[in-house]
């Protein structure tokens, strides 16, 4: 038997999540069984714990879109019992049972080896949010961003992706301008390496002018919506925005003028279906370029029983930094 957070759906469409004991034969068929040690809480997790958000098709369901742990059984030659592994993406925790469980059974193709220099707890302090942040930084670098080009903007900076992006960029020598709507997080963001704080209200209103002063050398945008539209008109010539989220809405009330007159690039960042080689590259960069002391400063510990409340909190924008869930705690 093992414990898991199981979400049930009632006839009236409401959902209820509770820690439940299950037997191993309930796990889906796949090549690798993992003893899960840690997971995290992401915005998608909040949806899957609560209303479903169109992500969960079948109930009962075990959420948790990422996890780290130790292989206990494998029919795939790439993994053997005792191997430390990390999983993010592949719709695990959405279409497939996920990491809020002491045991998970998944396809071998979905796993990557735990990178040298990280333990399983640190890997989940990074989690999908940090992995996505690293993909965004890599994409900006691949499109020519270097520290001498100027300030880099991070929107939604106090959230999971924004926190890790701020810490990585600062560690790489960039000047980071962190956007937040929560003034009380300013000290936290400065401790991660932000060089200045930009109040959300300064930048989240659409303006009629398609171009403003060239201000930012790059941007990691976790907000989308009107803020992203505004930021596009403030980018320096040839600069890029890595779009990683839609906390401010899925719409984009923008014009094509920044693309045509300034050669601005809008780079879409997807972590779910990312190819294996780039996953390994990103995790290796995380182990090298994310300061572990800064990572620890972001962490809020939790256990399985805390997840229903945390799922509700993250949907309201009330979770700061990274939640690390001790699955056996």
matplotlib code that plots the C-alpha trace (Angstrom):
import matplotlib.pyplot as plt

x = [0.0, 1.1, -0.4, -1.5, -3.5, -6.6, -9.1, -12.6, -15.4, -19.0, -22.1, -22.7, -19.3, -17.6, -14.2, -12.7, -9.1, -7.9, -4.9, -5.8, -4.2, -3.9, -2.5, 0.3, -2.0, -3.9, -1.0, -1.1, 0.9, 4.3, 8.0, 9.4, 8.1, 9.5, 9.5, 8.6, 10.4, 9.5, 7.1, 6.1, 3.0, 2.5, -0.5, -1.5, -1.4, -3.8, -6.2, -5.9, -6.3, -9.4, -11.7, -9.7, -9.4, -10.1, -6.7, -8.1, -10.2, -10.7, -11.4, -10.3, -7.1, -3.6, -2.2, 1.4, 3.0, 6.5, 8.4, 11.9, 12.7, 14.4, 13.6, 12.3, 11.4, 12.2, 11.7, 13.7, 17.5, 18.1, 17.0, 17.7, 16.6, 18.4, 18.7, 17.7, 15.3, 13.4, 10.1, 8.5, 5.9, 4.4, 1.0, 1.8, -0.5, -3.0, -3.8, -1.7, -1.4, 1.3, 3.7, 1.4, 1.9, 4.5, 4.7, 4.4, 4.6, 5.6, 7.1, 10.9, 11.0, 9.5, 12.3, 15.7, 18.6, 19.0, 21.8, 25.1, 25.2, 21.5, 19.6, 15.9, 14.7, 16.7, 15.5, 11.9, 12.8, 13.6, 10.7, 8.7, 8.8, 12.6, 13.1, 10.8, 12.8, 16.0, 14.5, 13.5, 17.0, 18.6, 16.2, 17.1, 20.8, 20.4, 18.9, 21.8, 21.2, 24.4, 24.9, 26.4, 23.2, 21.3, 18.5, 16.4, 12.8, 11.2, 7.4, 5.5, 8.9, 7.7, 6.1, 7.9, 9.1, 9.9, 11.8, 14.1, 14.6, 15.6, 18.1, 19.6, 19.9, 21.5, 24.0, 24.9, 25.7, 22.6, 20.9, 17.4, 14.3, 11.6, 8.0, 5.6, 2.1, 3.0, 5.2, 5.9, 8.0, 10.5, 13.1, 12.7, 13.3, 16.3, 17.7, 17.5, 19.6, 17.1, 18.7, 15.4, 11.7, 9.0, 5.5, 3.0, 0.7, 3.6, 3.5, 0.3, -1.9, -2.2, -1.0, -2.1, 1.4, 2.8, 6.4, 7.8, 11.4, 13.8, 14.3, 14.8, 17.5, 15.4, 12.4, 11.1, 7.3, 5.1, 2.1, 0.9, -2.1, -1.9, 1.4, 3.1, 1.6, 3.1, 6.5, 6.8, 6.8, 9.5, 12.1, 15.4, 16.1, 16.5, 15.7, 13.6, 10.8, 10.5, 6.8, 6.3, 2.9, -0.5, -1.3, -2.6, -4.7, -4.3, -5.2, -2.5, -3.8, -0.7, 0.3, 2.9, 4.9, 7.6, 8.3, 8.5, 10.2, 12.5, 13.0, 11.7, 11.3, 8.5, 9.8, 7.3, 8.6, 7.0, 8.3, 5.8, 6.9, 10.5, 12.9, 15.1, 18.4, 17.3, 15.8, 19.2, 20.9, 18.5, 18.9, 22.7, 22.5, 20.3, 22.8, 25.6, 23.9, 21.3, 22.9, 21.7, 21.5, 19.2, 17.1, 16.8, 15.6, 12.6, 11.5, 8.3, 8.0, 4.8, 3.3, 0.6, -2.1, -1.2, -1.9, -5.7, -5.1, -2.0, -3.8, -6.5, -3.8, -1.8, -4.9, -5.4, -1.7, -1.0, 2.0, 5.5, 8.6, 8.7, 6.7, 8.6, 6.3, 7.8, 5.7, 6.7, 6.5]
y = [0.0, 3.6, 7.0, 9.5, 12.6, 11.4, 13.7, 12.4, 14.0, 14.1, 13.8, 17.5, 18.2, 19.3, 17.8, 16.7, 15.9, 13.8, 11.7, 8.1, 4.6, 2.7, -0.7, -1.0, -2.8, 0.5, 2.2, 2.4, 0.1, 1.5, 0.6, 2.3, 2.4, 5.2, 5.8, 9.5, 11.6, 15.1, 17.1, 20.7, 22.9, 24.7, 26.6, 23.5, 21.5, 24.0, 23.4, 19.6, 19.5, 21.7, 22.4, 20.4, 23.3, 21.0, 19.3, 16.2, 13.8, 10.8, 10.5, 9.3, 11.2, 11.7, 15.2, 16.4, 17.4, 16.8, 14.6, 13.3, 10.0, 6.6, 3.8, 0.7, -1.4, -1.0, -3.1, -0.5, -1.0, 2.8, 2.7, 0.3, 0.1, 2.7, 5.3, 8.8, 10.4, 13.5, 13.9, 17.1, 17.4, 14.8, 15.6, 13.6, 14.8, 15.9, 13.0, 10.5, 9.9, 12.1, 12.9, 13.4, 9.8, 7.7, 5.5, 6.5, 4.3, 6.1, 5.6, 5.5, 8.1, 10.7, 10.5, 12.1, 11.1, 13.4, 15.8, 15.7, 18.3, 18.2, 16.0, 15.1, 17.8, 20.5, 19.1, 19.7, 23.1, 23.8, 21.7, 22.5, 26.2, 26.3, 24.0, 26.3, 29.4, 27.8, 27.0, 30.6, 31.9, 29.4, 30.6, 34.2, 33.4, 31.4, 34.5, 36.7, 37.9, 38.7, 40.7, 43.7, 44.3, 45.9, 45.2, 42.0, 42.3, 39.4, 39.7, 37.8, 37.8, 36.6, 33.4, 30.1, 30.7, 34.4, 33.6, 31.1, 33.2, 36.2, 34.1, 32.5, 35.7, 37.6, 34.8, 35.0, 38.7, 40.2, 43.4, 42.1, 44.4, 42.4, 43.1, 42.4, 43.4, 42.5, 45.3, 43.1, 40.7, 43.5, 42.4, 38.8, 39.7, 41.8, 38.9, 36.8, 39.3, 41.7, 45.1, 47.0, 46.5, 47.5, 47.9, 46.0, 49.0, 50.7, 48.2, 46.3, 48.8, 48.7, 51.9, 53.2, 53.8, 50.5, 51.5, 53.2, 53.9, 51.0, 49.8, 46.0, 43.8, 40.7, 39.5, 36.4, 36.9, 34.8, 37.1, 37.4, 39.5, 43.3, 43.3, 41.3, 43.5, 46.6, 45.0, 44.1, 47.8, 48.5, 46.0, 47.1, 46.5, 42.8, 41.8, 38.8, 38.0, 34.4, 33.8, 31.2, 31.9, 33.5, 34.7, 37.9, 36.4, 34.4, 37.3, 39.5, 43.0, 43.9, 45.1, 43.6, 46.9, 45.8, 42.8, 44.8, 48.0, 46.7, 43.1, 41.9, 38.2, 36.5, 33.1, 30.5, 28.3, 24.9, 22.5, 19.7, 18.1, 19.3, 16.8, 14.7, 16.2, 19.8, 18.5, 17.1, 20.4, 22.5, 20.4, 20.5, 24.3, 24.5, 22.5, 24.8, 28.3, 28.4, 29.2, 26.7, 29.3, 31.4, 28.3, 27.5, 31.0, 30.4, 27.2, 26.7, 23.1, 21.1, 17.6, 15.7, 16.9, 20.6, 20.2, 21.0, 24.4, 25.1, 24.3, 26.8, 29.4, 29.2, 29.8, 33.0, 34.1, 33.7, 31.4, 32.9, 31.2, 27.4, 24.9, 21.6, 18.7, 16.0, 13.1, 10.9, 13.7]
z = [0.0, -0.6, 0.1, -2.5, -2.9, -4.8, -6.4, -6.8, -8.9, -7.7, -9.9, -9.6, -11.1, -7.9, -6.9, -3.6, -2.8, 0.1, 1.1, 0.4, 0.6, -2.6, -3.6, -6.2, -8.7, -9.0, -10.8, -14.6, -16.8, -17.8, -17.7, -14.6, -11.1, -8.9, -5.2, -5.2, -2.7, -3.6, -5.8, -6.1, -6.6, -9.9, -11.3, -13.3, -10.1, -8.5, -11.4, -11.2, -7.4, -7.7, -10.6, -13.2, -15.6, -18.6, -17.9, -16.1, -18.2, -15.9, -12.2, -9.6, -10.4, -8.8, -9.6, -9.5, -12.8, -11.6, -9.2, -8.2, -6.6, -6.9, -9.3, -7.6, -10.6, -14.4, -17.5, -19.5, -19.7, -19.3, -15.7, -12.9, -9.2, -7.2, -10.0, -9.1, -11.6, -12.4, -14.3, -15.7, -18.4, -20.7, -19.2, -16.1, -13.3, -16.0, -18.4, -16.4, -12.7, -11.2, -8.5, -5.4, -4.6, -2.8, -5.9, -9.6, -12.7, -15.9, -19.3, -19.4, -22.2, -19.8, -17.2, -17.1, -14.8, -11.8, -12.8, -10.9, -8.2, -7.3, -4.8, -5.3, -2.9, -4.8, -8.1, -7.0, -5.5, -9.2, -10.6, -13.7, -12.9, -12.6, -15.6, -17.6, -16.4, -17.5, -20.9, -21.2, -20.3, -22.8, -25.6, -24.9, -25.0, -28.2, -29.7, -28.8, -25.3, -23.3, -20.0, -21.8, -23.8, -21.0, -18.4, -18.6, -17.5, -15.5, -15.2, -12.5, -10.8, -7.3, -8.7, -9.3, -12.8, -12.2, -9.0, -10.6, -13.7, -11.6, -9.6, -12.7, -14.7, -11.8, -11.2, -14.9, -14.5, -15.9, -14.5, -13.7, -13.4, -11.5, -12.1, -9.2, -8.0, -4.5, -2.9, 0.1, -2.1, -3.0, -0.4, -1.4, -5.1, -4.3, -2.3, -5.4, -7.3, -8.8, -9.3, -9.3, -8.7, -11.3, -9.9, -11.9, -12.5, -14.3, -17.1, -17.2, -19.1, -22.8, -24.5, -27.9, -29.1, -30.6, -29.8, -26.7, -25.6, -26.2, -22.6, -22.2, -23.7, -23.0, -21.1, -19.4, -19.4, -17.1, -17.4, -21.0, -21.8, -21.9, -20.0, -22.7, -25.4, -23.6, -23.1, -26.8, -27.6, -25.0, -26.3, -27.7, -31.4, -32.1, -28.5, -27.6, -25.2, -23.9, -23.2, -20.4, -18.9, -19.0, -15.4, -16.9, -19.6, -22.8, -25.1, -26.7, -27.6, -29.5, -33.0, -35.3, -35.3, -32.8, -35.0, -38.2, -37.1, -34.3, -35.2, -31.8, -31.3, -29.4, -28.3, -27.1, -24.2, -23.8, -21.1, -21.5, -24.8, -24.7, -26.5, -24.3, -25.3, -24.5, -21.2, -20.2, -21.3, -19.3, -16.1, -16.4, -16.8, -13.7, -11.6, -12.8, -13.0, -10.2, -6.8, -4.3, -1.5, -3.6, -4.4, -0.7, 0.0, -2.3, -0.7, 1.3, 2.7, 2.5, 2.8, 1.0, 3.5, 2.7, -1.0, -1.1, 0.5, -1.5, -4.7, -3.9, -2.8, -6.0, -8.2, -6.2, -6.8, -3.1, -3.3, -3.3, -4.7, -4.7, -2.7, -2.1, -1.1, 1.0, -0.2, 2.7, 5.3]

ax = plt.figure().add_subplot(projection="3d")
ax.plot(x, y, z, "-o")
ax.set_aspect("equal")
plt.show()
